[in-house]
Amino acid sequence: MLSRTADHLYWMSRYTERAENTARMLNVSYDTSMLPQPADQARQIWSGVLSISELMPAYVQLLGEVEREAVLNFMVCDESNPSSIASCLRAARENARAVRGALSAEAWETQNQTWLELDKRLAGDEWAREPARFFEWVKFRSHLWRGVSYGTMLQDEAFHFLRLGTFLERADNTARLLDVRFHALAHEPQAAAAGHSGVPLDFYHWSALLRSVSALEVYRKVYRDVITPERVAELLMLRSKMPRSLLACMQEVVNNLEAVAHAQSRATQRKAGRLLADLQYARIDEILATGLHAYLNQFLERVHVLGLGISRDFLMQ
């Protein structure tokens, strides 16, 4: 496959996944900000949204003080923000247009229709009146895209590059979300006894974190007990059957890398394999004892290096 084609496929799936992840994060943050709480604490929720995406400096330079409506607008439809939902879906559609021949007709139509409908939804202020409904629509279109591509495309190299981009982006997002939210909740006064005191507000914040990655029902099935920080971290990091866990994502990355491997990609495969092995044999108590923040920072750095290796070995330079 031409590196140009692989590049468009890989980034199309990464941008689609990023738009969905942003919608998930904003949806839960919006719901959580509606809880009765001090203004400073509500503002901290929206600062966390910007921190997860590493957009705080850009936001402050452009808009100044952190406020809910301004953050929502910045993360949904501000095209000066390359990580906004509008920017991501536009980039996904442009990458899809460049490689229409590598996609099934249904896969292309799904991407194109998402962009056309997004334009209509953002033309007025309907999304701002009912942001939750808009975020659900973004998630649905991402689910639809993955389902259509999985169900209609030949599972050749094009398919594997789509999957590779999806799961590398998802691993990055889950790690960022867990790091920022875990750190913030663990240092709030009402979160000091998380999972032990049964404080309703504390429970809601931890369940909101799980809902942001569609993991609340999974948590109940796996643990059948109260929500504790340790188990949340274990579920989102080390459970291979949890679709958005770090381990599940890295299993997919390794499998799809193997499917497109060539002689020059062995170093990148080794890095991916080592990262997967570290997750497979990790224990959550050991990770928490040595520091979750340090572990996740190292994970993100390794994912970044892995992405650079994939770009070097397969994609346009």
C-alpha positions as CSV (number, residue, x, y, z in Angstrom):
1,M,0.0,0.0,0.0
2,L,1.2,3.5,-0.8
3,S,2.3,5.4,2.3
4,R,0.1,8.3,1.3
5,T,-3.0,6.1,1.3
6,A,-2.0,4.5,4.7
7,D,-1.5,8.0,6.1
8,H,-5.0,9.2,5.2
9,L,-6.6,6.0,6.5
10,Y,-4.7,6.1,9.8
11,W,-5.5,9.8,10.5
12,M,-9.1,9.5,9.3
13,S,-9.7,6.9,12.0
14,R,-7.7,8.8,14.6
15,Y,-9.7,12.0,14.0
16,T,-13.0,10.2,14.1
17,E,-12.1,8.5,17.4
18,R,-10.9,11.9,18.8
19,A,-14.2,13.6,18.0
20,E,-16.0,10.8,19.8
21,N,-13.7,11.0,22.8
22,T,-14.1,14.7,23.0
23,A,-17.9,14.4,22.9
24,R,-17.8,11.8,25.7
25,M,-15.6,14.0,27.9
26,L,-17.8,17.1,27.3
27,N,-21.0,15.2,27.9
28,V,-19.9,13.9,31.3
29,S,-18.3,17.3,32.3
30,Y,-21.5,19.1,31.4
31,D,-23.6,16.7,33.6
32,T,-21.1,16.9,36.4
33,S,-21.0,20.7,36.3
34,M,-24.8,20.8,37.0
35,L,-24.3,19.3,40.5
36,P,-24.7,21.7,43.4
37,Q,-21.1,22.7,44.2
38,P,-18.9,25.8,44.7
39,A,-18.2,27.9,41.6
40,D,-14.4,27.2,41.9
41,Q,-15.1,23.4,41.8
42,A,-17.3,23.7,38.8
43,R,-14.7,25.8,37.0
44,Q,-12.1,23.1,37.9
45,I,-14.2,20.6,35.9
46,W,-13.8,22.7,32.7
47,S,-10.2,23.3,33.4
48,G,-9.8,19.6,33.5
49,V,-11.3,19.3,30.1
50,L,-8.7,21.6,28.7
51,S,-5.9,19.9,30.6
52,I,-6.8,16.5,29.2
53,S,-6.4,17.8,25.7
54,E,-3.4,20.0,26.5
55,L,-5.3,23.0,25.3
56,M,-5.2,25.2,28.4
57,P,-2.5,27.6,27.1
58,A,-4.3,28.0,23.7
59,Y,-7.6,28.6,25.4
60,V,-6.3,31.2,27.9
61,Q,-4.5,33.1,25.1
62,L,-7.7,33.2,23.0
63,L,-10.5,33.5,25.5
64,G,-9.0,34.2,29.0
65,E,-11.1,33.0,32.0
66,V,-12.4,29.5,32.0
67,E,-16.2,29.4,31.7
68,R,-18.5,26.6,30.8
69,E,-20.1,28.2,27.7
70,A,-16.7,29.4,26.3
71,V,-15.1,26.0,26.8
72,L,-18.0,24.2,25.2
73,N,-17.8,26.5,22.2
74,F,-14.0,26.1,22.0
75,M,-14.2,22.3,22.1
76,V,-17.2,21.9,19.8
77,C,-17.1,24.3,16.9
78,D,-14.1,26.6,17.2
79,E,-12.1,25.7,14.0
80,S,-9.0,27.5,15.3
81,N,-8.8,24.6,17.8
82,P,-7.5,21.5,15.9
83,S,-9.0,19.2,18.5
84,S,-12.5,20.6,18.5
85,I,-15.3,18.2,17.3
86,A,-15.8,20.3,14.2
87,S,-12.1,20.3,13.3
88,C,-11.7,16.6,13.9
89,L,-14.8,15.6,11.8
90,R,-13.7,17.9,9.0
91,A,-10.2,16.4,9.0
92,A,-11.7,12.9,9.1
93,R,-13.9,13.7,6.1
94,E,-11.1,15.2,4.1
95,N,-8.9,12.2,4.7
96,A,-11.7,9.9,3.7
97,R,-12.3,11.9,0.5
98,A,-8.6,11.5,-0.4
99,V,-8.8,7.7,-0.3
100,R,-12.4,7.0,-1.4
101,G,-11.1,4.2,-3.6
102,A,-9.7,2.3,-0.5
103,L,-13.1,2.5,1.3
104,S,-16.3,0.8,0.7
105,A,-19.1,3.0,-0.7
106,E,-21.0,2.7,2.6
107,A,-17.9,3.7,4.6
108,W,-17.4,6.8,2.5
109,E,-21.0,7.8,2.6
110,T,-21.1,7.5,6.4
111,Q,-18.1,9.8,6.8
112,N,-19.5,12.3,4.2
113,Q,-23.0,12.3,5.7
114,T,-21.6,13.0,9.2
115,W,-19.8,16.1,7.9
116,L,-22.8,17.4,6.0
117,E,-25.2,16.8,9.0
118,L,-22.6,18.4,11.4
119,D,-22.6,21.6,9.3
120,K,-26.4,21.8,9.7
121,R,-26.3,21.2,13.4
122,L,-23.7,23.9,14.0
123,A,-25.4,26.4,11.7
124,G,-27.7,27.5,14.4
125,D,-27.5,27.3,18.2
126,E,-29.5,24.0,18.5
127,W,-26.5,22.1,19.9
128,A,-25.9,24.8,22.6
129,R,-29.5,24.5,23.8
130,E,-29.3,20.7,24.0
131,P,-25.6,19.8,24.2
132,A,-26.3,16.3,25.6
133,R,-28.3,15.4,22.5
134,F,-25.5,16.7,20.2
135,F,-22.8,14.7,22.1
136,E,-24.9,11.6,21.8
137,W,-25.2,12.2,18.0
138,V,-21.4,12.5,17.7
139,K,-20.9,9.3,19.5
140,F,-23.6,7.6,17.4
141,R,-21.9,8.7,14.2
142,S,-18.6,7.4,15.3
143,H,-20.1,4.0,16.3
144,L,-21.9,3.9,13.0
145,W,-18.6,4.6,11.1
146,R,-16.8,1.8,12.9
147,G,-19.7,-0.6,12.4
148,V,-20.0,0.1,8.7
149,S,-16.3,-0.1,8.0
150,Y,-16.0,-3.4,10.0
151,G,-19.1,-4.8,8.2
152,T,-18.4,-3.7,4.6
153,M,-14.7,-3.5,4.1
154,L,-12.3,-6.2,3.0
155,Q,-10.0,-6.9,6.0
156,D,-6.8,-6.0,4.1
157,E,-4.1,-3.5,4.8
158,A,-6.5,-0.5,4.5
159,F,-8.7,-2.0,7.2
160,H,-5.8,-2.6,9.5
161,F,-4.5,0.9,9.2
162,L,-8.0,2.1,10.2
163,R,-8.0,-0.1,13.3
164,L,-4.5,0.9,14.1
165,G,-5.4,4.6,14.2
166,T,-8.5,4.0,16.2
167,F,-6.9,2.1,19.0
168,L,-3.8,4.1,19.4
169,E,-6.0,7.3,19.7
170,R,-8.2,5.5,22.2
171,A,-5.3,4.3,24.3
172,D,-4.0,7.9,24.4
173,N,-7.4,9.3,25.4
174,T,-8.1,6.8,28.1
175,A,-4.7,7.4,29.7
176,R,-5.2,11.2,29.7
177,L,-8.7,11.0,31.0
178,L,-7.8,8.7,33.8
179,D,-4.7,10.7,34.8
180,V,-6.4,14.1,34.9
181,R,-9.6,12.9,36.6
182,F,-8.0,10.6,39.0
183,H,-5.5,13.3,40.1
184,A,-8.3,15.9,40.5
185,L,-10.7,13.6,42.4
186,A,-8.0,12.2,44.7
187,H,-7.1,15.7,45.8
188,E,-10.6,17.1,46.4
189,P,-11.6,17.1,50.1
190,Q,-14.8,15.2,49.5
191,A,-12.9,12.5,47.5
192,A,-10.5,11.6,50.3
193,A,-12.6,8.6,51.3
194,A,-13.7,7.7,47.8
195,G,-15.4,4.3,47.7
196,H,-15.4,3.9,51.5
197,S,-17.5,6.7,53.0
198,G,-20.4,6.4,50.5
199,V,-20.6,10.1,50.1
200,P,-23.2,10.6,47.2
201,L,-21.3,13.5,45.5
202,D,-18.1,11.5,45.5
203,F,-19.8,8.4,44.1
204,Y,-21.3,10.5,41.4
205,H,-17.9,11.9,40.3
206,W,-16.4,8.4,40.1
207,S,-19.4,7.0,38.3
208,A,-19.2,10.0,35.9
209,L,-15.6,9.0,35.1
210,L,-16.7,5.5,34.3
211,R,-19.6,6.8,32.2
212,S,-17.3,8.9,30.1
213,V,-15.8,5.7,28.7
214,S,-19.1,3.6,28.8
215,A,-17.7,1.6,31.7
216,L,-20.2,2.0,34.5
217,E,-22.3,-1.1,33.6
218,V,-19.1,-3.0,32.9
219,Y,-17.8,-2.1,36.4
220,R,-21.0,-3.3,38.0
221,K,-20.8,-6.6,36.2
222,V,-17.1,-7.2,37.0
223,Y,-16.9,-6.0,40.6
224,R,-20.5,-6.1,41.9
225,D,-19.5,-3.7,44.7
226,V,-19.1,0.0,45.5
227,I,-17.0,2.1,43.3
228,T,-13.4,2.6,44.5
229,P,-10.5,4.5,42.9
230,E,-8.3,1.4,42.8
231,R,-10.9,-0.7,40.9
232,V,-11.7,2.2,38.5
233,A,-8.0,2.4,37.7
234,E,-7.7,-1.4,37.3
235,L,-10.7,-1.6,35.0
236,L,-9.6,1.2,32.7
237,M,-6.0,0.0,32.6
238,L,-5.6,-3.7,33.0
239,R,-8.9,-5.4,32.1
240,S,-8.4,-6.9,28.6
241,K,-12.2,-7.4,28.1
242,M,-13.0,-3.7,28.8
243,P,-13.0,-2.3,25.2
244,R,-11.5,1.1,26.2
245,S,-8.9,-0.1,28.7
246,L,-5.2,0.5,28.0
247,L,-4.6,-3.3,27.7
248,A,-7.4,-3.9,25.3
249,C,-6.3,-1.0,23.1
250,M,-2.7,-2.2,23.0
251,Q,-3.7,-5.7,22.1
252,E,-5.5,-4.3,19.1
253,V,-2.5,-2.1,18.2
254,V,-0.1,-5.0,18.4
255,N,-2.4,-7.3,16.3
256,N,-2.9,-4.7,13.6
257,L,0.8,-3.8,13.5
258,E,1.6,-7.5,12.9
259,A,-0.9,-7.5,10.0
260,V,0.9,-4.7,8.1
261,A,4.5,-5.4,9.3
262,H,7.5,-5.3,7.0
263,A,11.2,-5.6,7.6
264,Q,11.7,-1.9,8.5
265,S,8.9,-2.0,11.2
266,R,10.5,-4.5,13.6
267,A,11.7,-1.9,16.1
268,T,8.2,-0.3,16.3
269,Q,6.7,-3.8,16.8
270,R,9.1,-4.5,19.6
271,K,8.1,-1.2,21.3
272,A,4.4,-2.0,21.0
273,G,5.0,-5.6,22.2
274,R,6.9,-4.4,25.3
275,L,4.2,-1.9,26.2
276,L,1.6,-4.6,25.8
277,A,3.6,-7.0,28.0
278,D,4.1,-4.4,30.7
279,L,0.3,-4.0,30.9
280,Q,-0.4,-7.8,30.8
281,Y,1.8,-8.5,33.8
282,A,1.2,-5.3,35.8
283,R,-0.7,-5.2,39.1
284,I,-2.8,-2.3,40.1
285,D,-1.5,-2.2,43.7
286,E,2.1,-2.0,42.5
287,I,1.2,0.8,40.0
288,L,-0.6,2.8,42.7
289,A,2.2,2.2,45.2
290,T,4.8,3.7,42.8
291,G,2.5,6.4,41.5
292,L,-0.3,6.3,39.0
293,H,0.5,9.8,37.6
294,A,4.1,8.8,36.9
295,Y,3.0,5.5,35.3
296,L,0.4,7.1,33.0
297,N,2.8,9.9,32.0
298,Q,5.3,7.2,31.0
299,F,2.6,5.3,29.1
300,L,1.6,8.4,27.2
301,E,5.2,9.1,26.3
302,R,5.6,5.5,25.0
303,V,2.4,5.8,23.0
304,H,3.8,9.0,21.5
305,V,7.0,7.4,20.5
306,L,5.1,4.4,19.1
307,G,3.1,6.8,17.0
308,L,6.3,8.4,15.7
309,G,7.5,4.9,14.8
310,I,4.4,4.1,12.9
311,S,4.6,7.4,11.0
312,R,8.3,6.7,10.2
313,D,7.7,3.1,9.1
314,F,4.4,3.3,7.2
315,L,3.1,6.8,6.6
316,M,4.1,10.0,4.7
317,Q,7.1,11.8,6.1
